Amino acid sequence: MHILSKVIVGAALWGVASVLPASSQVQLEGYFLAEEACPAFQSFNKQTNPGNVHVERMRAYELLGKNKANASHYFIRMNGVVPSERWVEVTCGRHLTDAESGQVAGGQQPPKTKVVRPAFEGPSRDADFVLAASWQPAFCQSHRDVDECVTQGADRFDAKNFALHGLWPQPRGNFWCGVSPKEKELAERRSTRGQLPGLALDNETREELNKVMPGTQSFLDRYEWVKHGTCYSDKPEEYYRESLDLMNQLNTSAVQDLFAAHIGNELTVSQVRAAFDRSFGAGAGDRVGVSCKGGLITELYLNLKGRIEEGSSMSDLLLAGQPTNSNCQGNVGRVDDVGFAR
């Protein structure tokens, strides 16, 4: 199942201070393992509990802090509820550190080298995502030394089709779910991404991903999984199969036809949005942001809303999404060809 909860150890603590005054809350790292099905309060003083939410027994939740040193309540972040930050009684469960977090799955301790992520429920039917689709020749103009740009040629798929950058659960900041500080450190530097654990993908998925995401040559797939995929699913196979399904719908649409027919020439934002309307329904183009850099169209950002599964309709997801803006100067950008400008 997909995961929308922001299980961010350490990094998530940045948001805690904006929720409560520092004097009334002690920050913590790790997870809260619920041992009872206790109420999860928005305010434990007033006993308010919007949605009558309860933690689930033997489920781990991101732990943000506690109300004081000698605490009565833990402050946690939950998946798929509003508001997501909740208070639970300390007697309801226990604080697990990263070293102890392997105990959350049925009480079994995995090997110490295994990365353990707590299990969470999938998103609601109203979940928001951004599908980032790159126009690779334009990306390579400013990334000439990365492997996928060194090897790019006119006969490669991404010369005339959109490349997968990533599928990003929203809102912005919903990333690094259950990721260790070491993983995050490796992911954030392009030179060390190859040290991240390899992804368990079917051969068919791996072959398709290498074609549609040329950045796999510099381990973009591992980076996107660690940063965004961990907030979408507990399985890289599911994350990338569903991402590739969306990309296939984009690359077999009037949008791809439009870009391929205008390589070396300019397109207006209105033309791009009209192509989305033709393929995915009136108004779909308003949910797409066109991003430009140096006069080149570098990326499309598709605002999607709903539950994404293999076979989900791009039309339905787009039309349910939020309208967005573009940043192209004069609302015009050129569709770049393979090769570096001199």
Backbone hydrogen bonds, N-H to C=O, Kabsch-Sander energy under -0.5 kcal/mol:
donor,donor_aa,acceptor,acceptor_aa,energy
3,I,232,Y,-0.6
4,L,121,E,-0.6
7,V,5,S,-1.5
8,I,6,K,-1.6
9,V,7,V,-0.7
11,A,9,V,-1.9
12,A,8,I,-1.1
13,L,10,G,-1.3
14,W,11,A,-1.4
15,G,12,A,-1.5
16,V,13,L,-1.0
17,A,13,L,-0.7
19,V,15,G,-0.5
19,V,16,V,-1.6
20,L,16,V,-2.1
24,S,21,P,-1.7
25,Q,22,A,-1.3
26,V,66,K,-3.3
27,Q,25,Q,-0.5
28,L,64,L,-1.8
31,Y,96,L,-3.0
32,F,61,Y,-3.1
33,L,31,Y,-0.6
33,L,94,R,-2.8
34,A,32,F,-0.8
34,A,59,R,-2.3
35,E,92,C,-2.4
36,E,92,C,-1.0
38,C,36,E,-1.6
40,A,53,V,-2.7
41,F,39,P,-0.6
41,F,87,W,-2.8
42,Q,48,T,-2.4
43,S,48,T,-1.2
47,Q,43,S,-0.9
48,T,43,S,-1.7
52,N,49,N,-2.6
55,V,38,C,-2.5
58,M,34,A,-3.7
59,R,56,E,-1.5
61,Y,32,F,-2.2
62,E,77,R,-0.8
63,L,30,G,-1.9
64,L,62,E,-0.6
64,L,75,F,-2.8
65,G,75,F,-1.6
66,K,26,V,-2.3
67,N,73,H,-1.9
71,A,69,A,-1.3
74,Y,88,V,-3.2
75,F,65,G,-3.4
76,I,74,Y,-0.6
76,I,86,R,-3.0
77,R,62,E,-2.1
78,M,84,S,-2.6
86,R,76,I,-2.6
86,R,84,S,-0.5
87,W,41,F,-3.0
88,V,74,Y,-2.3
90,V,72,S,-2.0
92,C,89,E,-1.8
93,G,90,V,-1.1
94,R,33,L,-1.9
96,L,31,Y,-3.4
100,E,97,T,-0.6
101,S,97,T,-1.0
101,S,98,D,-0.7
103,Q,100,E,-2.2
104,V,101,S,-1.6
105,A,102,G,-0.6
106,G,104,V,-1.3
107,G,103,Q,-0.9
108,Q,105,A,-1.6
114,K,111,P,-1.7
116,V,114,K,-0.6
117,R,115,V,-0.6
127,A,124,S,-1.3
129,F,304,L,-2.4
130,V,168,W,-1.8
131,L,302,L,-2.3
132,A,130,V,-0.7
132,A,166,G,-3.0
133,A,131,L,-0.7
133,A,300,L,-2.7
134,S,132,A,-0.5
134,S,163,A,-2.8
135,W,298,T,-2.6
136,Q,134,S,-0.9
138,A,135,W,-1.0
139,F,135,W,-1.7
140,C,136,Q,-2.6
141,Q,137,P,-0.7
141,Q,138,A,-0.7
142,S,138,A,-0.6
142,S,139,F,-1.2
143,H,140,C,-0.8
146,V,143,H,-1.2
149,C,146,V,-1.4
150,V,146,V,-2.1
151,T,147,D,-2.0
156,R,153,G,-1.6
159,A,156,R,-2.1
160,K,157,F,-1.3
161,N,157,F,-0.8
163,A,134,S,-2.8
164,L,212,V,-2.5
165,H,132,A,-2.4
165,H,163,A,-0.5
166,G,132,A,-1.6
168,W,130,V,-3.1
168,W,166,G,-0.5
170,Q,128,D,-2.5
174,N,171,P,-1.7
175,F,173,G,-1.8
176,W,227,K,-2.4
178,G,7,V,-7.0
178,G,176,W,-0.6
179,V,7,V,-0.6
179,V,176,W,-1.2
184,K,180,S,-2.3
185,E,181,P,-2.2
186,L,182,K,-2.2
187,A,183,E,-2.6
188,E,184,K,-2.1
189,R,185,E,-0.5
189,R,186,L,-0.8
190,R,188,E,-0.5
192,T,189,R,-1.7
193,R,189,R,-0.6
193,R,190,R,-0.8
195,Q,192,T,-1.8
196,L,193,R,-1.8
201,L,199,L,-1.2
206,R,202,D,-2.9
207,E,203,N,-2.4
208,E,204,E,-2.2
209,L,205,T,-2.8
210,N,206,R,-2.4
211,K,207,E,-1.1
212,V,208,E,-2.7
213,M,209,L,-3.0
216,T,213,M,-2.3
217,Q,214,P,-2.0
218,S,215,G,-1.7
219,F,216,T,-1.6
220,L,215,G,-2.6
223,Y,219,F,-1.7
224,E,220,L,-3.1
225,W,221,D,-1.8
226,V,222,R,-2.4
227,K,223,Y,-2.7
228,H,224,E,-2.4
229,G,224,E,-2.5
230,T,225,W,-2.0
231,C,228,H,-1.7
232,Y,229,G,-1.9
233,S,229,G,-2.3
234,D,1,M,-0.6
239,Y,235,K,-2.1
240,Y,236,P,-2.7
241,R,237,E,-2.5
242,E,238,E,-2.1
243,S,239,Y,-1.6
244,L,240,Y,-2.6
245,D,241,R,-1.8
246,L,242,E,-1.6
247,M,243,S,-2.2
248,N,244,L,-2.3
249,Q,245,D,-1.6
250,L,246,L,-1.9
251,N,247,M,-2.9
252,T,248,N,-0.7
253,S,250,L,-1.3
256,Q,250,L,-0.8
257,D,253,S,-1.6
258,L,254,A,-2.2
259,F,255,V,-2.2
260,A,256,Q,-2.8
261,A,257,D,-1.9
262,H,258,L,-0.7
262,H,259,F,-1.0
263,I,260,A,-0.7
264,G,335,V,-3.8
265,N,262,H,-2.7
267,L,333,G,-3.2
269,V,331,N,-2.3
272,V,268,T,-1.9
273,R,269,V,-2.6
274,A,270,S,-2.2
275,A,271,Q,-1.8
276,F,272,V,-1.7
277,D,273,R,-2.2
278,R,274,A,-2.1
279,S,275,A,-1.8
280,F,276,F,-3.2
281,G,277,D,-1.8
284,A,281,G,-2.4
286,D,283,G,-0.7
287,R,284,A,-1.7
288,V,285,G,-1.6
289,G,301,Y,-2.7
291,S,289,G,-0.6
291,S,299,E,-2.9
293,K,296,L,-2.5
296,L,293,K,-1.7
297,I,334,R,-2.5
298,T,291,S,-2.4
298,T,296,L,-0.7
299,E,291,S,-1.5
300,L,133,A,-2.7
301,Y,289,G,-2.7
302,L,131,L,-2.6
302,L,300,L,-0.6
303,N,287,R,-2.8
303,N,301,Y,-0.6
304,L,129,F,-2.8
304,L,302,L,-0.7
305,K,317,L,-1.4
306,G,127,A,-2.9
308,I,306,G,-0.6
309,E,307,R,-0.5
312,S,309,E,-2.7
317,L,313,S,-2.2
318,L,314,M,-2.8
319,L,315,S,-2.6
320,A,316,D,-1.1
321,G,318,L,-1.6
324,T,286,D,-2.5
327,N,290,V,-1.9
328,C,290,V,-0.6
331,N,328,C,-2.7
332,V,329,Q,-1.1
333,G,267,L,-2.5
334,R,295,G,-2.7
335,V,262,H,-0.6
335,V,265,N,-3.0
336,D,334,R,-0.8
